[in-house]
Amino acid sequence: MSLPLIINGNKDFAKKISYPTDIKAIIATSLHQGAQIILDPVNQIKAIYLNPNDASFSALKLIEIALLHRPATPVFLIDSENELSHEDQKRFFEQFQVRGFFSSQESLPEILEKSSNINNFITPEFSSRENKLSHYPGYIAVPILDFLHTAHYNFDIFIEGENQRLSLFATEGSPVDIEYLSHAIEKSRWFYINEECIKAIHEKIKKTKAEMSESTSFPISWKTAETLYKAKTLLNGIHHNALSDSIVNNTHEILGDLFHLVSQLQSNQNSEKLSRFIEQSHDCDRNIACVTLSILMCKALKFEKNAIVEILGLASLFQDISLMNSPFENLKKTDAYYLKHPIMSAELLAQATSIPEVTLQVIRQHHERKDRTGFPGKIGGMQLHPMAEILSLINAFIDDQPQSLSEENEIYRHYSDRIVVAFKQIQFKVKKETPSICTKSREAA
């Protein structure tokens, strides 16, 4: 049986999927899970509904996968933040073959009602979907079954004749005629699409990804999800691959995206969205949370952008590189290996990359304190780099998770007044929306 696929990782929307038993659908709780369902040819999917506000996978990449593997399956977007302008909606209609948009206020039955108007014609002889490699160079083979659930053809469609030659069956944009398809099924199980059409879509998506990082009109929640997914993918790459200047260059790009994103959230003066982004950065990865808070701290202290990205941004991402490659599990803060990890992380980076010495200094000192009570060298006073002190305070809050004002003050007393005041300013802005800006404990790799 062919069913609509609902992909939504939003917590509020998740409550809505406790729908009545008479509504049938495939439910995926993340974009990553949704991508796996789309790639499995056994699953018969009538339509795809997805919420892009999910950092588990790239929504634009998922749309690209759907176009490649199920080019005739209608795709609808659920704009849970209601941020997409009419102009951007038009762009998605034209470039990505997206069929429509829904808001989070619409109920699941209302959203799925669109599916009820999609054709659902399956013959007994043609009830399963399977993949096939095209025997024709320059074309991809798509099961005719896919086209039974769409109103119009996305691309020019070709069909295999008796002489094993392709001939035009339908042009892009023409309506799907079920009776016409039923005759086509008797002769072939496959339609064929020119690969150049798919490549054109890939290029459009690539262009939109580039525009998205710079555009202020693109939905901030979508941009947040895409940026955090890129950052998480980068960290996974760092974890599994040897360090190199190439990885550092990719890191610079991610840090630039994060800086622009934080700047945009601040300029909007929306503490709720800023709080949500900080929470999402924690859910993404501990070091991404450090980067986010470091950027906010540096902006509060009026440091230059280049200094933020080149020094503190890199230090925040690479500070625990030695723990990622640690042979030990469940490290405690008192273990000798853990106490040495700032120096070991700096040494690993110095051997494999050309990261500036000042960044390595911040990494070596990212657990030191102004009053010389930190580790590994009990460095403080004028010897402690200001950016290392910022990172040390952020790490202390994330590690200790203070639950009261007295516990917070116990952390503050180890740091200089200027750094503490800046951190309190950030807390004041976001604490109205979230109980604590540092909710995740350290996870040793």
N, C-alpha and C positions, 0 to 999 in steps of 0.2 A: 504493500500500500504506500502511495506517495503522500508525504506529510510535509507541512511547512517547518522550517528550522528557525527557532528563536535563539539568538545569541545575545546574552546580556549579563554582564558581570556587576551591574549596578545593584547595590544592596536594597534600595527602595523598590526597584522594579522586581527583584527576586521575590518579594512578598506577593507580588501580583500573579506569579506563575502557579499559585495554588488555585488553579482554575477548575471549573466544574468538569466532571469526568466525561461529559459529552463533547468537550473540545479536545481534538487530537492534534498533537504537535510534538516535534523533537525539541528538547530543551537543552541548550548548552549554557553553562554558567560562566564561560569566559571565551574570549576570542580565540585563544589557543585551542580549547576543546572544540570550538566550532570549526576551526581549520582542519582538525583531524577528521571530523565528521564529513566535511565537504570532500576531502581527499580519498575517503573510503568509497569505492565504486559500488559497494553493496547497498549503501544508503540511497533510497529514492527520495529526492528532495523536491518538493513542489514549489517552494519559494524560500528565500533567505531574508530574515529580518535581523539586523545587527545594530548594537549600540556601540559607537566608536570610543566611548569613554572608559577604556579598559586597557591597562598597561601590560596585560599578559601576552599581547601580540599586536602587530600593527594592523589597524583597521583598513588602511589603504592597501597593505599587502594582502589582506584577506580578500578584498574586492578583486584584486589582481588574480589571486588563485581561483576565485569563483569564475572569473571571465575566461580563464584558461581551461579549467577542468569541467565547468558547467556553464558554458557561454549562453545557453538558452534559458537558464533558471533565473526568474525575476529576483532582483535584489532591492530591498527596501531598507532605509536607515531610520533608526529611532534616535532622534535628537533630544536626549533627556534633559539637556540644559536649555533647550529652545533658543540656541544661539545662532543657528545657521541663517544667514541672510538670504533673501530671494535670489540675489545674484549668485551666491555660492551654491544654492540649490540648483540653479540653472546649469552651473558648471558641472555638477555631478551628473545631471541628466544627460548632458552632451558628451562628456568625456568618459564616464564610467558606466554608462548604460543603467544607472540607478533609476528605478521606476517610480519611487515616491518616498515621502518622509512622514514620520509620525512623531508626535510629542509624547513625553512621559505621562501626560495627563490622560491620554487615551487608554482605555482598558484593553486587556488582552483580547477579549472577544471582538472589540472594535477594530483592533489591529489585524486580527486574523480574518476578519470579514472580507478583506481584500483578497485573501486566498480563495475564498468560496467562489469568486468570479473567474478564477483561473481554471482553464480546462483540466479535466482529470479523466482522460480517455486512455484506457489500457486494454489491449486485446489479450486474450488468453495466451496467444503465441508470443507475446512481446511484453512480458511483465517484469523482466529483470534488467538492471543496468550493469554494464561492464565496460572496461576500458579496451581500446584497441589502438595499436600503432598504425598510422596511415601508411599504405603502400605507395602513396603518391607524394613525391618530394614537394615540400612547400605547402602541404596541407595537413591539418589535424582532423582526426576522425571523432565525431560526436554521435552518441546514440540518438536515434530519432526520438526515442522515449523522452529525452529532455525537452524536445520542442512541443510535447503535448501539454505543457504547463505554462505556456507563454502566449501572449496576444500578438506579438510582432517579432519578426526576425531581427536579431541584433546585427548580423552581418550578411553579406552575400552568401547564399547556401548552394552547394553543389551536391549532385547525387551521382552515384556510380551506375553507368548503363550496362547493358548486356555485353557490350564489347570491351568492358573494363576501362572505359574512358569516363571522365567527369564532365558533366554538363550542368549548366546553371538551372537550379530548381526554383529559387526565390531570391529577390533582391532585398537589401537591407531596408528595414522599415515597413515592408509589406506585411499585411495581416496573415496570421496563421489560420489555415482552413483545415479543420480536423478531418473532414471527409477526404480532402486532397491528401492528407498525411496517411490516412488509412490505406490508400492505394500505394503510396510510396513504401509503406512497411512490407507490403507483399513482395516487393522487388529487392529491398535492401534494408539492413538494420542500421545503416549509418548515413549521416550527412557529413559533408566535408567543408571546412572553413579555411580560407587562405591564411597562412601564418603571418603574412604581412599585416593583416587586419589586427591580429593579436599583438604584434610588435608595436603597432601604432598606439594601442591602448597602454602598453607598458611604458612607452615614452611619455604619454600624457600623465600617467600616474607619477612617474619619476619627476616630471616638471612640477607637478602640484606639490609633491613632497618638499621640493626645494623652495617653492613659493610660500609654503605653509610656515616654514621656520622664520620667515621675515615678515609675513603679512600680519597686520594688526586686526584685520577683519575676520581672519579664520578663527573659528570657535576655540576659545582658550582651553576648554576641557578636552577637545580633540588633540590640540597641540600638546597638552600636558601628557596625555596617554602615549602619543607617538614618541615624545622626547624621552620619557621614562623607559619605554620599551627599548629604544636605541641604547640608552645608558646601561640597562640590564644586560642586553646582548653584548655590549662592549666588555662589561665586567666578567661575563661568562667566558669570553674570548681570552681575557687576561688570565683567568683562572686555569684554562686548559692549554694555553700556548705560551711559548717562550717570550720574554719581554724583548721589545725592539723599538727603534725610533718610529717605525710605522704605526705601532700601537699607540705611542705617545701622540702622534699626529692625529689619529682618530679620536683620542681623548680630548685634544684641543677642540675639535669640532663639537663634541658632545658638551663640553664645558661652555662653549659659546652659546649653544642652544639653551642650556640651563640658565645662563646669565640673562639672555634675552627674555626667557619665559618669566623669570623672577622679576625682572624690570617691568614687564608688561602687567604682571599681577599687582605690583606695587603702584604703578601709574593709574590703574583702575580704581585704586583705593577701596578694594573690596576685601576686607579682612576674612570674610567667610571663605572665599575662593583661595586666598593665600593659605589659610589654615588647612583647607582640604588638600592643597598641593603638598604642604609639609607632611601631612599624614600619609599621602600617597607615596611620597619619597621614602618614608620609613618602610612602608609595605614593599616597596621595590627592592631596596637594599640599604643596609646600614651606612655604607660609605656615600651613597647618593644623598642620604639625609644629611650627612656631614657637609657635603658640597653645598646643598641648599641653604643650610644655616650659616655656612661660611660666607656665602655670597651676601646674604642678608646682613650679616655682621659687618662685612667690609663696606657695604653701601651705607650703613648707619655711621660708620667711622670715616666715610668719604675717601676711601682708598680708590685709586685709579683702576679702571676695568682690566687693563693689561696685567697689573700686579695681582689682581684677584684670580684671573684665569691662569697666568703663567706660574704663580707661586702657590697660593693657597688652594686653588682648584685642583691642581695636579697632586699636591700633597694630600689633600682629602681623599682622593680616589686611590692613591698608591700607598697610603700610610700602612696598610695591613697586608701588603703583598707577600711578606714572609710568612704570615699566618695562613694565607691561601695555599701555600705550598708546604705547610707544616706536616711532618709525619705523625704528629701527635693529635689525638682527639680529645675533646672535652677539656681544653686547657683552662686552668684557673688563673686568676690575676696574680697569684703568688708563685706560679711556676717559673722556674728560671728561664725557660725558653720564651715564655710570654713577656717577661720583664726585659728581655733583650730584643724583642721584635722591632722596636723603632730603629735601632742601629742596623739590624739585619736587613730590614726593608730598604733602607738607604743604600746599603752595600750592594744589594741585588740590582737596584736601579742604576747605580754608578757603573757597574760592570757591563750592563746590557744596553744602556741608552746614553744619550748626551744631555740628560736633564740638568739644568743649571745647578750650581753648588748651593745657591740660596734655597732652592726648593728641597734639596737633600737635607739642608740644615733644619728646615721646618719639619720634615719627616722624622729626623733623629730626635726632635724635641717635642713631638706632638703629645707627649704625656708628662712633660715637665711643667712646673708651676712657678709662679712669681716668687713665692716664699721658699723655694728650694725643697719642697716636700714631694716632688714628683719623681719619675723614673725615666730612663735608666741612670742618669748621671747627676740627679739632684741639682740641675742647672736652674738658675733664677736670676733675678735682678736685671742688670743691663745685658747680661749674656744671653738672655732668653729672647728670641726673635718675637716681635709683636704678633705675627701671624701664627707662630707656633703656640703662643699663649691663647689665641682665639680658638684654635683647633683643640687644644687641651681642655678648655672649658666646655666646649661642645661635646667632646668625648666623655667628660665627667658626667654631664647631664644624661647623655644617652645610656651610659653604663650604670649609673647609680639610680636613675629614675626617681628623683625626689618626689615625695608625695605630700610634703607640707612645707610651709614657709621656713621653718627652722632647719629642715633638711636642705633646702635650697641655700640658705645663708651659710650652712656648713661648707658647701662647695664654694660659694662666692669668696669666702675669707682668704682663700689661697691665691686669688687673682687681683690684678690691679683695678683700681676704681673705674678707670676709663673703659676697660673691657667689660666690666660687670654692668655698668650703666647702659652700654650699647645692647648687651644681651637682654637686660630687663625691658628695654624699649621694644624689642622683638616679641618678647613674651606678652607684654601688655597688648600689642596689636592683635595677637592671634589667640590669646587665652580666653577671650570672650566666646570663641567658637569651639575650642577644644580644651579639655581638662589639662593637658600637658603637651608641649611641643616635642617632647622627647619620650616616646613610649616604648621604643624597641630596645631590648637588651642586646649586648654584643653576642654574635654568633661566631664562634671560632670555626674557621674553615677546616 
